[in-house]
Amino acid sequence: MRNNTLGSLIWLRLMRFTSQSNGMSDTFLKRFDLTTAQFEVLLQIHVHQPLTQMELAKKVTVTQGGISRMLARLEKERYIVRKQDWKTKTISLTEKAESILEQALPEQMAFQTSFFDDVLNEEEQKILYTLMTRLHKHSQKKEIPPQ
């Protein structure tokens, strides 16, 4: 690890934190019979519904193939409905999903917020948010070098 740059060490730390946080969220969300990925998908549908599968895939961290399988499962469990509007198929939440989100969202947000509230003061959280926002915006513009 001595040859790592500070940037690579930050990236590794972010990856570990994200992985650990997602694992803990998976355990936490079991009480709602949801995984972290399913929660993220349902939340994005809730905020942007109705939307297409392609629009949804751009908003979540699930792969295109993974989103297809997940939507099939969510539809089978009656969390979502897909409606055909002429050439466009849109996705919306069912009342069952809305009810689960109404319970799960505040609890999941409190759980995730505690990771930061327990360790960082408000000023540190603002600085971290500003820095992460800057990194995120830069990453959206960054091009992958050709092979």
Chimera marker file (.cmm) of the C-alpha trace (Angstrom):
<marker_set name="trace">
<marker id="1" x="0.000" y="0.000" z="0.000" r="1" g="1" b="0" radius="0.5"/>
<marker id="2" x="3.035" y="2.292" z="0.226" r="1" g="1" b="0" radius="0.5"/>
<marker id="3" x="2.864" y="3.058" z="-3.492" r="1" g="1" b="0" radius="0.5"/>
<marker id="4" x="-0.750" y="4.212" z="-3.375" r="1" g="1" b="0" radius="0.5"/>
<marker id="5" x="-1.551" y="7.846" z="-3.916" r="1" g="1" b="0" radius="0.5"/>
<marker id="6" x="-3.725" y="9.736" z="-1.464" r="1" g="1" b="0" radius="0.5"/>
<marker id="7" x="-6.452" y="9.754" z="-4.148" r="1" g="1" b="0" radius="0.5"/>
<marker id="8" x="-6.360" y="5.961" z="-4.469" r="1" g="1" b="0" radius="0.5"/>
<marker id="9" x="-6.485" y="5.545" z="-0.678" r="1" g="1" b="0" radius="0.5"/>
<marker id="10" x="-9.539" y="7.848" z="-0.530" r="1" g="1" b="0" radius="0.5"/>
<marker id="11" x="-11.188" y="5.840" z="-3.316" r="1" g="1" b="0" radius="0.5"/>
<marker id="12" x="-10.504" y="2.550" z="-1.489" r="1" g="1" b="0" radius="0.5"/>
<marker id="13" x="-11.907" y="3.995" z="1.746" r="1" g="1" b="0" radius="0.5"/>
<marker id="14" x="-15.052" y="5.197" z="-0.063" r="1" g="1" b="0" radius="0.5"/>
<marker id="15" x="-15.497" y="1.764" z="-1.652" r="1" g="1" b="0" radius="0.5"/>
<marker id="16" x="-15.158" y="0.031" z="1.715" r="1" g="1" b="0" radius="0.5"/>
<marker id="17" x="-17.560" y="2.440" z="3.407" r="1" g="1" b="0" radius="0.5"/>
<marker id="18" x="-20.132" y="2.039" z="0.620" r="1" g="1" b="0" radius="0.5"/>
<marker id="19" x="-19.865" y="-1.747" z="0.706" r="1" g="1" b="0" radius="0.5"/>
<marker id="20" x="-20.153" y="-1.862" z="4.505" r="1" g="1" b="0" radius="0.5"/>
<marker id="21" x="-23.046" y="0.632" z="4.522" r="1" g="1" b="0" radius="0.5"/>
<marker id="22" x="-24.930" y="-1.336" z="1.836" r="1" g="1" b="0" radius="0.5"/>
<marker id="23" x="-24.407" y="-4.579" z="3.745" r="1" g="1" b="0" radius="0.5"/>
<marker id="24" x="-25.735" y="-3.037" z="6.939" r="1" g="1" b="0" radius="0.5"/>
<marker id="25" x="-28.659" y="-1.539" z="5.017" r="1" g="1" b="0" radius="0.5"/>
<marker id="26" x="-29.480" y="-4.948" z="3.535" r="1" g="1" b="0" radius="0.5"/>
<marker id="27" x="-29.704" y="-6.310" z="7.084" r="1" g="1" b="0" radius="0.5"/>
<marker id="28" x="-31.665" y="-3.264" z="8.299" r="1" g="1" b="0" radius="0.5"/>
<marker id="29" x="-34.143" y="-3.388" z="5.380" r="1" g="1" b="0" radius="0.5"/>
<marker id="30" x="-34.912" y="-7.112" z="5.836" r="1" g="1" b="0" radius="0.5"/>
<marker id="31" x="-37.669" y="-6.040" z="8.244" r="1" g="1" b="0" radius="0.5"/>
<marker id="32" x="-39.423" y="-4.584" z="5.175" r="1" g="1" b="0" radius="0.5"/>
<marker id="33" x="-38.498" y="-7.593" z="2.985" r="1" g="1" b="0" radius="0.5"/>
<marker id="34" x="-36.337" y="-5.338" z="0.796" r="1" g="1" b="0" radius="0.5"/>
<marker id="35" x="-32.705" y="-5.208" z="-0.253" r="1" g="1" b="0" radius="0.5"/>
<marker id="36" x="-30.783" y="-1.947" z="-0.493" r="1" g="1" b="0" radius="0.5"/>
<marker id="37" x="-30.946" y="-2.117" z="-4.298" r="1" g="1" b="0" radius="0.5"/>
<marker id="38" x="-34.709" y="-2.713" z="-4.265" r="1" g="1" b="0" radius="0.5"/>
<marker id="39" x="-35.186" y="0.157" z="-1.827" r="1" g="1" b="0" radius="0.5"/>
<marker id="40" x="-33.179" y="2.458" z="-4.118" r="1" g="1" b="0" radius="0.5"/>
<marker id="41" x="-35.249" y="1.413" z="-7.145" r="1" g="1" b="0" radius="0.5"/>
<marker id="42" x="-38.572" y="1.856" z="-5.340" r="1" g="1" b="0" radius="0.5"/>
<marker id="43" x="-37.465" y="5.244" z="-4.034" r="1" g="1" b="0" radius="0.5"/>
<marker id="44" x="-36.478" y="6.451" z="-7.517" r="1" g="1" b="0" radius="0.5"/>
<marker id="45" x="-39.791" y="5.246" z="-8.956" r="1" g="1" b="0" radius="0.5"/>
<marker id="46" x="-41.624" y="6.973" z="-6.095" r="1" g="1" b="0" radius="0.5"/>
<marker id="47" x="-39.882" y="10.286" z="-6.811" r="1" g="1" b="0" radius="0.5"/>
<marker id="48" x="-40.048" y="10.203" z="-10.630" r="1" g="1" b="0" radius="0.5"/>
<marker id="49" x="-43.091" y="8.061" z="-11.490" r="1" g="1" b="0" radius="0.5"/>
<marker id="50" x="-44.232" y="7.246" z="-13.996" r="1" g="1" b="0" radius="0.5"/>
<marker id="51" x="-40.929" y="6.564" z="-15.745" r="1" g="1" b="0" radius="0.5"/>
<marker id="52" x="-39.516" y="4.141" z="-18.278" r="1" g="1" b="0" radius="0.5"/>
<marker id="53" x="-37.086" y="1.343" z="-17.519" r="1" g="1" b="0" radius="0.5"/>
<marker id="54" x="-34.336" y="3.222" z="-19.366" r="1" g="1" b="0" radius="0.5"/>
<marker id="55" x="-34.967" y="6.388" z="-17.327" r="1" g="1" b="0" radius="0.5"/>
<marker id="56" x="-34.886" y="4.327" z="-14.142" r="1" g="1" b="0" radius="0.5"/>
<marker id="57" x="-31.649" y="2.554" z="-15.103" r="1" g="1" b="0" radius="0.5"/>
<marker id="58" x="-29.911" y="5.934" z="-15.448" r="1" g="1" b="0" radius="0.5"/>
<marker id="59" x="-30.934" y="6.903" z="-11.908" r="1" g="1" b="0" radius="0.5"/>
<marker id="60" x="-29.828" y="3.805" z="-9.994" r="1" g="1" b="0" radius="0.5"/>
<marker id="61" x="-26.642" y="1.843" z="-9.413" r="1" g="1" b="0" radius="0.5"/>
<marker id="62" x="-28.123" y="-1.417" z="-10.733" r="1" g="1" b="0" radius="0.5"/>
<marker id="63" x="-26.948" y="-2.769" z="-14.108" r="1" g="1" b="0" radius="0.5"/>
<marker id="64" x="-29.344" y="-2.883" z="-17.079" r="1" g="1" b="0" radius="0.5"/>
<marker id="65" x="-29.638" y="-6.672" z="-16.797" r="1" g="1" b="0" radius="0.5"/>
<marker id="66" x="-30.029" y="-6.425" z="-13.045" r="1" g="1" b="0" radius="0.5"/>
<marker id="67" x="-32.771" y="-3.825" z="-13.358" r="1" g="1" b="0" radius="0.5"/>
<marker id="68" x="-34.760" y="-6.088" z="-15.697" r="1" g="1" b="0" radius="0.5"/>
<marker id="69" x="-34.607" y="-8.988" z="-13.227" r="1" g="1" b="0" radius="0.5"/>
<marker id="70" x="-35.376" y="-6.738" z="-10.288" r="1" g="1" b="0" radius="0.5"/>
<marker id="71" x="-38.382" y="-5.147" z="-11.990" r="1" g="1" b="0" radius="0.5"/>
<marker id="72" x="-39.742" y="-8.595" z="-12.844" r="1" g="1" b="0" radius="0.5"/>
<marker id="73" x="-39.451" y="-9.595" z="-9.184" r="1" g="1" b="0" radius="0.5"/>
<marker id="74" x="-40.952" y="-6.309" z="-7.936" r="1" g="1" b="0" radius="0.5"/>
<marker id="75" x="-43.834" y="-6.726" z="-10.366" r="1" g="1" b="0" radius="0.5"/>
<marker id="76" x="-44.388" y="-10.345" z="-9.262" r="1" g="1" b="0" radius="0.5"/>
<marker id="77" x="-44.458" y="-9.184" z="-5.626" r="1" g="1" b="0" radius="0.5"/>
<marker id="78" x="-46.935" y="-6.450" z="-6.612" r="1" g="1" b="0" radius="0.5"/>
<marker id="79" x="-44.695" y="-3.515" z="-5.698" r="1" g="1" b="0" radius="0.5"/>
<marker id="80" x="-44.810" y="-2.024" z="-9.199" r="1" g="1" b="0" radius="0.5"/>
<marker id="81" x="-47.066" y="-1.942" z="-12.226" r="1" g="1" b="0" radius="0.5"/>
<marker id="82" x="-45.979" y="-1.503" z="-15.819" r="1" g="1" b="0" radius="0.5"/>
<marker id="83" x="-48.394" y="0.226" z="-18.158" r="1" g="1" b="0" radius="0.5"/>
<marker id="84" x="-48.195" y="0.368" z="-21.924" r="1" g="1" b="0" radius="0.5"/>
<marker id="85" x="-48.978" y="3.862" z="-23.217" r="1" g="1" b="0" radius="0.5"/>
<marker id="86" x="-48.879" y="3.460" z="-26.980" r="1" g="1" b="0" radius="0.5"/>
<marker id="87" x="-45.161" y="2.760" z="-27.652" r="1" g="1" b="0" radius="0.5"/>
<marker id="88" x="-43.924" y="3.569" z="-24.173" r="1" g="1" b="0" radius="0.5"/>
<marker id="89" x="-44.053" y="1.250" z="-21.168" r="1" g="1" b="0" radius="0.5"/>
<marker id="90" x="-43.946" y="3.127" z="-17.865" r="1" g="1" b="0" radius="0.5"/>
<marker id="91" x="-43.357" y="1.954" z="-14.322" r="1" g="1" b="0" radius="0.5"/>
<marker id="92" x="-45.287" y="3.129" z="-11.254" r="1" g="1" b="0" radius="0.5"/>
<marker id="93" x="-45.584" y="2.008" z="-7.652" r="1" g="1" b="0" radius="0.5"/>
<marker id="94" x="-48.566" y="0.129" z="-6.279" r="1" g="1" b="0" radius="0.5"/>
<marker id="95" x="-50.318" y="1.096" z="-3.055" r="1" g="1" b="0" radius="0.5"/>
<marker id="96" x="-48.468" y="-1.800" z="-1.395" r="1" g="1" b="0" radius="0.5"/>
<marker id="97" x="-45.075" y="-0.268" z="-2.306" r="1" g="1" b="0" radius="0.5"/>
<marker id="98" x="-46.193" y="3.240" z="-1.317" r="1" g="1" b="0" radius="0.5"/>
<marker id="99" x="-47.243" y="1.887" z="2.085" r="1" g="1" b="0" radius="0.5"/>
<marker id="100" x="-43.918" y="0.088" z="2.623" r="1" g="1" b="0" radius="0.5"/>
<marker id="101" x="-41.942" y="3.168" z="1.588" r="1" g="1" b="0" radius="0.5"/>
<marker id="102" x="-43.969" y="5.313" z="3.962" r="1" g="1" b="0" radius="0.5"/>
<marker id="103" x="-42.645" y="3.128" z="6.796" r="1" g="1" b="0" radius="0.5"/>
<marker id="104" x="-39.185" y="2.246" z="5.469" r="1" g="1" b="0" radius="0.5"/>
<marker id="105" x="-38.050" y="5.636" z="4.167" r="1" g="1" b="0" radius="0.5"/>
<marker id="106" x="-37.878" y="7.544" z="7.465" r="1" g="1" b="0" radius="0.5"/>
<marker id="107" x="-36.287" y="4.570" z="9.234" r="1" g="1" b="0" radius="0.5"/>
<marker id="108" x="-33.692" y="3.979" z="6.502" r="1" g="1" b="0" radius="0.5"/>
<marker id="109" x="-32.855" y="7.693" z="6.302" r="1" g="1" b="0" radius="0.5"/>
<marker id="110" x="-32.392" y="7.867" z="10.089" r="1" g="1" b="0" radius="0.5"/>
<marker id="111" x="-30.202" y="4.749" z="9.975" r="1" g="1" b="0" radius="0.5"/>
<marker id="112" x="-28.006" y="6.129" z="7.179" r="1" g="1" b="0" radius="0.5"/>
<marker id="113" x="-27.870" y="9.617" z="8.703" r="1" g="1" b="0" radius="0.5"/>
<marker id="114" x="-26.565" y="8.113" z="11.938" r="1" g="1" b="0" radius="0.5"/>
<marker id="115" x="-23.333" y="7.077" z="10.157" r="1" g="1" b="0" radius="0.5"/>
<marker id="116" x="-22.536" y="10.761" z="9.763" r="1" g="1" b="0" radius="0.5"/>
<marker id="117" x="-24.237" y="12.293" z="12.814" r="1" g="1" b="0" radius="0.5"/>
<marker id="118" x="-22.400" y="9.920" z="15.168" r="1" g="1" b="0" radius="0.5"/>
<marker id="119" x="-18.963" y="10.937" z="13.887" r="1" g="1" b="0" radius="0.5"/>
<marker id="120" x="-19.078" y="14.312" z="12.119" r="1" g="1" b="0" radius="0.5"/>
<marker id="121" x="-20.319" y="17.655" z="13.360" r="1" g="1" b="0" radius="0.5"/>
<marker id="122" x="-22.577" y="19.782" z="11.150" r="1" g="1" b="0" radius="0.5"/>
<marker id="123" x="-19.698" y="21.812" z="9.669" r="1" g="1" b="0" radius="0.5"/>
<marker id="124" x="-17.760" y="18.645" z="8.789" r="1" g="1" b="0" radius="0.5"/>
<marker id="125" x="-20.869" y="17.162" z="7.170" r="1" g="1" b="0" radius="0.5"/>
<marker id="126" x="-21.319" y="20.318" z="5.052" r="1" g="1" b="0" radius="0.5"/>
<marker id="127" x="-17.685" y="20.157" z="3.941" r="1" g="1" b="0" radius="0.5"/>
<marker id="128" x="-17.959" y="16.441" z="3.102" r="1" g="1" b="0" radius="0.5"/>
<marker id="129" x="-21.192" y="17.043" z="1.170" r="1" g="1" b="0" radius="0.5"/>
<marker id="130" x="-19.593" y="19.886" z="-0.808" r="1" g="1" b="0" radius="0.5"/>
<marker id="131" x="-16.536" y="17.783" z="-1.643" r="1" g="1" b="0" radius="0.5"/>
<marker id="132" x="-18.575" y="14.713" z="-2.616" r="1" g="1" b="0" radius="0.5"/>
<marker id="133" x="-20.826" y="16.862" z="-4.801" r="1" g="1" b="0" radius="0.5"/>
<marker id="134" x="-17.773" y="18.306" z="-6.549" r="1" g="1" b="0" radius="0.5"/>
<marker id="135" x="-16.319" y="14.827" z="-7.123" r="1" g="1" b="0" radius="0.5"/>
<marker id="136" x="-19.640" y="13.505" z="-8.395" r="1" g="1" b="0" radius="0.5"/>
<marker id="137" x="-20.065" y="16.342" z="-10.902" r="1" g="1" b="0" radius="0.5"/>
<marker id="138" x="-16.494" y="15.879" z="-12.124" r="1" g="1" b="0" radius="0.5"/>
<marker id="139" x="-16.976" y="12.126" z="-12.512" r="1" g="1" b="0" radius="0.5"/>
<marker id="140" x="-20.031" y="12.698" z="-14.702" r="1" g="1" b="0" radius="0.5"/>
<marker id="141" x="-17.877" y="14.669" z="-17.175" r="1" g="1" b="0" radius="0.5"/>
<marker id="142" x="-14.820" y="12.415" z="-17.001" r="1" g="1" b="0" radius="0.5"/>
<marker id="143" x="-14.086" y="10.313" z="-20.050" r="1" g="1" b="0" radius="0.5"/>
<marker id="144" x="-12.599" y="6.849" z="-19.856" r="1" g="1" b="0" radius="0.5"/>
<marker id="145" x="-9.231" y="6.767" z="-21.642" r="1" g="1" b="0" radius="0.5"/>
<marker id="146" x="-9.120" y="4.567" z="-24.770" r="1" g="1" b="0" radius="0.5"/>
<marker id="147" x="-7.400" y="1.188" z="-24.437" r="1" g="1" b="0" radius="0.5"/>
<link id1="1" id2="2" r="1" g="1" b="0" radius="0.2"/>
<link id1="2" id2="3" r="1" g="1" b="0" radius="0.2"/>
<link id1="3" id2="4" r="1" g="1" b="0" radius="0.2"/>
<link id1="4" id2="5" r="1" g="1" b="0" radius="0.2"/>
<link id1="5" id2="6" r="1" g="1" b="0" radius="0.2"/>
<link id1="6" id2="7" r="1" g="1" b="0" radius="0.2"/>
<link id1="7" id2="8" r="1" g="1" b="0" radius="0.2"/>
<link id1="8" id2="9" r="1" g="1" b="0" radius="0.2"/>
<link id1="9" id2="10" r="1" g="1" b="0" radius="0.2"/>
<link id1="10" id2="11" r="1" g="1" b="0" radius="0.2"/>
<link id1="11" id2="12" r="1" g="1" b="0" radius="0.2"/>
<link id1="12" id2="13" r="1" g="1" b="0" radius="0.2"/>
<link id1="13" id2="14" r="1" g="1" b="0" radius="0.2"/>
<link id1="14" id2="15" r="1" g="1" b="0" radius="0.2"/>
<link id1="15" id2="16" r="1" g="1" b="0" radius="0.2"/>
<link id1="16" id2="17" r="1" g="1" b="0" radius="0.2"/>
<link id1="17" id2="18" r="1" g="1" b="0" radius="0.2"/>
<link id1="18" id2="19" r="1" g="1" b="0" radius="0.2"/>
<link id1="19" id2="20" r="1" g="1" b="0" radius="0.2"/>
<link id1="20" id2="21" r="1" g="1" b="0" radius="0.2"/>
<link id1="21" id2="22" r="1" g="1" b="0" radius="0.2"/>
<link id1="22" id2="23" r="1" g="1" b="0" radius="0.2"/>
<link id1="23" id2="24" r="1" g="1" b="0" radius="0.2"/>
<link id1="24" id2="25" r="1" g="1" b="0" radius="0.2"/>
<link id1="25" id2="26" r="1" g="1" b="0" radius="0.2"/>
<link id1="26" id2="27" r="1" g="1" b="0" radius="0.2"/>
<link id1="27" id2="28" r="1" g="1" b="0" radius="0.2"/>
<link id1="28" id2="29" r="1" g="1" b="0" radius="0.2"/>
<link id1="29" id2="30" r="1" g="1" b="0" radius="0.2"/>
<link id1="30" id2="31" r="1" g="1" b="0" radius="0.2"/>
<link id1="31" id2="32" r="1" g="1" b="0" radius="0.2"/>
<link id1="32" id2="33" r="1" g="1" b="0" radius="0.2"/>
<link id1="33" id2="34" r="1" g="1" b="0" radius="0.2"/>
<link id1="34" id2="35" r="1" g="1" b="0" radius="0.2"/>
<link id1="35" id2="36" r="1" g="1" b="0" radius="0.2"/>
<link id1="36" id2="37" r="1" g="1" b="0" radius="0.2"/>
<link id1="37" id2="38" r="1" g="1" b="0" radius="0.2"/>
<link id1="38" id2="39" r="1" g="1" b="0" radius="0.2"/>
<link id1="39" id2="40" r="1" g="1" b="0" radius="0.2"/>
<link id1="40" id2="41" r="1" g="1" b="0" radius="0.2"/>
<link id1="41" id2="42" r="1" g="1" b="0" radius="0.2"/>
<link id1="42" id2="43" r="1" g="1" b="0" radius="0.2"/>
<link id1="43" id2="44" r="1" g="1" b="0" radius="0.2"/>
<link id1="44" id2="45" r="1" g="1" b="0" radius="0.2"/>
<link id1="45" id2="46" r="1" g="1" b="0" radius="0.2"/>
<link id1="46" id2="47" r="1" g="1" b="0" radius="0.2"/>
<link id1="47" id2="48" r="1" g="1" b="0" radius="0.2"/>
<link id1="48" id2="49" r="1" g="1" b="0" radius="0.2"/>
<link id1="49" id2="50" r="1" g="1" b="0" radius="0.2"/>
<link id1="50" id2="51" r="1" g="1" b="0" radius="0.2"/>
<link id1="51" id2="52" r="1" g="1" b="0" radius="0.2"/>
<link id1="52" id2="53" r="1" g="1" b="0" radius="0.2"/>
<link id1="53" id2="54" r="1" g="1" b="0" radius="0.2"/>
<link id1="54" id2="55" r="1" g="1" b="0" radius="0.2"/>
<link id1="55" id2="56" r="1" g="1" b="0" radius="0.2"/>
<link id1="56" id2="57" r="1" g="1" b="0" radius="0.2"/>
<link id1="57" id2="58" r="1" g="1" b="0" radius="0.2"/>
<link id1="58" id2="59" r="1" g="1" b="0" radius="0.2"/>
<link id1="59" id2="60" r="1" g="1" b="0" radius="0.2"/>
<link id1="60" id2="61" r="1" g="1" b="0" radius="0.2"/>
<link id1="61" id2="62" r="1" g="1" b="0" radius="0.2"/>
<link id1="62" id2="63" r="1" g="1" b="0" radius="0.2"/>
<link id1="63" id2="64" r="1" g="1" b="0" radius="0.2"/>
<link id1="64" id2="65" r="1" g="1" b="0" radius="0.2"/>
<link id1="65" id2="66" r="1" g="1" b="0" radius="0.2"/>
<link id1="66" id2="67" r="1" g="1" b="0" radius="0.2"/>
<link id1="67" id2="68" r="1" g="1" b="0" radius="0.2"/>
<link id1="68" id2="69" r="1" g="1" b="0" radius="0.2"/>
<link id1="69" id2="70" r="1" g="1" b="0" radius="0.2"/>
<link id1="70" id2="71" r="1" g="1" b="0" radius="0.2"/>
<link id1="71" id2="72" r="1" g="1" b="0" radius="0.2"/>
<link id1="72" id2="73" r="1" g="1" b="0" radius="0.2"/>
<link id1="73" id2="74" r="1" g="1" b="0" radius="0.2"/>
<link id1="74" id2="75" r="1" g="1" b="0" radius="0.2"/>
<link id1="75" id2="76" r="1" g="1" b="0" radius="0.2"/>
<link id1="76" id2="77" r="1" g="1" b="0" radius="0.2"/>
<link id1="77" id2="78" r="1" g="1" b="0" radius="0.2"/>
<link id1="78" id2="79" r="1" g="1" b="0" radius="0.2"/>
<link id1="79" id2="80" r="1" g="1" b="0" radius="0.2"/>
<link id1="80" id2="81" r="1" g="1" b="0" radius="0.2"/>
<link id1="81" id2="82" r="1" g="1" b="0" radius="0.2"/>
<link id1="82" id2="83" r="1" g="1" b="0" radius="0.2"/>
<link id1="83" id2="84" r="1" g="1" b="0" radius="0.2"/>
<link id1="84" id2="85" r="1" g="1" b="0" radius="0.2"/>
<link id1="85" id2="86" r="1" g="1" b="0" radius="0.2"/>
<link id1="86" id2="87" r="1" g="1" b="0" radius="0.2"/>
<link id1="87" id2="88" r="1" g="1" b="0" radius="0.2"/>
<link id1="88" id2="89" r="1" g="1" b="0" radius="0.2"/>
<link id1="89" id2="90" r="1" g="1" b="0" radius="0.2"/>
<link id1="90" id2="91" r="1" g="1" b="0" radius="0.2"/>
<link id1="91" id2="92" r="1" g="1" b="0" radius="0.2"/>
<link id1="92" id2="93" r="1" g="1" b="0" radius="0.2"/>
<link id1="93" id2="94" r="1" g="1" b="0" radius="0.2"/>
<link id1="94" id2="95" r="1" g="1" b="0" radius="0.2"/>
<link id1="95" id2="96" r="1" g="1" b="0" radius="0.2"/>
<link id1="96" id2="97" r="1" g="1" b="0" radius="0.2"/>
<link id1="97" id2="98" r="1" g="1" b="0" radius="0.2"/>
<link id1="98" id2="99" r="1" g="1" b="0" radius="0.2"/>
<link id1="99" id2="100" r="1" g="1" b="0" radius="0.2"/>
<link id1="100" id2="101" r="1" g="1" b="0" radius="0.2"/>
<link id1="101" id2="102" r="1" g="1" b="0" radius="0.2"/>
<link id1="102" id2="103" r="1" g="1" b="0" radius="0.2"/>
<link id1="103" id2="104" r="1" g="1" b="0" radius="0.2"/>
<link id1="104" id2="105" r="1" g="1" b="0" radius="0.2"/>
<link id1="105" id2="106" r="1" g="1" b="0" radius="0.2"/>
<link id1="106" id2="107" r="1" g="1" b="0" radius="0.2"/>
<link id1="107" id2="108" r="1" g="1" b="0" radius="0.2"/>
<link id1="108" id2="109" r="1" g="1" b="0" radius="0.2"/>
<link id1="109" id2="110" r="1" g="1" b="0" radius="0.2"/>
<link id1="110" id2="111" r="1" g="1" b="0" radius="0.2"/>
<link id1="111" id2="112" r="1" g="1" b="0" radius="0.2"/>
<link id1="112" id2="113" r="1" g="1" b="0" radius="0.2"/>
<link id1="113" id2="114" r="1" g="1" b="0" radius="0.2"/>
<link id1="114" id2="115" r="1" g="1" b="0" radius="0.2"/>
<link id1="115" id2="116" r="1" g="1" b="0" radius="0.2"/>
<link id1="116" id2="117" r="1" g="1" b="0" radius="0.2"/>
<link id1="117" id2="118" r="1" g="1" b="0" radius="0.2"/>
<link id1="118" id2="119" r="1" g="1" b="0" radius="0.2"/>
<link id1="119" id2="120" r="1" g="1" b="0" radius="0.2"/>
<link id1="120" id2="121" r="1" g="1" b="0" radius="0.2"/>
<link id1="121" id2="122" r="1" g="1" b="0" radius="0.2"/>
<link id1="122" id2="123" r="1" g="1" b="0" radius="0.2"/>
<link id1="123" id2="124" r="1" g="1" b="0" radius="0.2"/>
<link id1="124" id2="125" r="1" g="1" b="0" radius="0.2"/>
<link id1="125" id2="126" r="1" g="1" b="0" radius="0.2"/>
<link id1="126" id2="127" r="1" g="1" b="0" radius="0.2"/>
<link id1="127" id2="128" r="1" g="1" b="0" radius="0.2"/>
<link id1="128" id2="129" r="1" g="1" b="0" radius="0.2"/>
<link id1="129" id2="130" r="1" g="1" b="0" radius="0.2"/>
<link id1="130" id2="131" r="1" g="1" b="0" radius="0.2"/>
<link id1="131" id2="132" r="1" g="1" b="0" radius="0.2"/>
<link id1="132" id2="133" r="1" g="1" b="0" radius="0.2"/>
<link id1="133" id2="134" r="1" g="1" b="0" radius="0.2"/>
<link id1="134" id2="135" r="1" g="1" b="0" radius="0.2"/>
<link id1="135" id2="136" r="1" g="1" b="0" radius="0.2"/>
<link id1="136" id2="137" r="1" g="1" b="0" radius="0.2"/>
<link id1="137" id2="138" r="1" g="1" b="0" radius="0.2"/>
<link id1="138" id2="139" r="1" g="1" b="0" radius="0.2"/>
<link id1="139" id2="140" r="1" g="1" b="0" radius="0.2"/>
<link id1="140" id2="141" r="1" g="1" b="0" radius="0.2"/>
<link id1="141" id2="142" r="1" g="1" b="0" radius="0.2"/>
<link id1="142" id2="143" r="1" g="1" b="0" radius="0.2"/>
<link id1="143" id2="144" r="1" g="1" b="0" radius="0.2"/>
<link id1="144" id2="145" r="1" g="1" b="0" radius="0.2"/>
<link id1="145" id2="146" r="1" g="1" b="0" radius="0.2"/>
<link id1="146" id2="147" r="1" g="1" b="0" radius="0.2"/>
</marker_set>
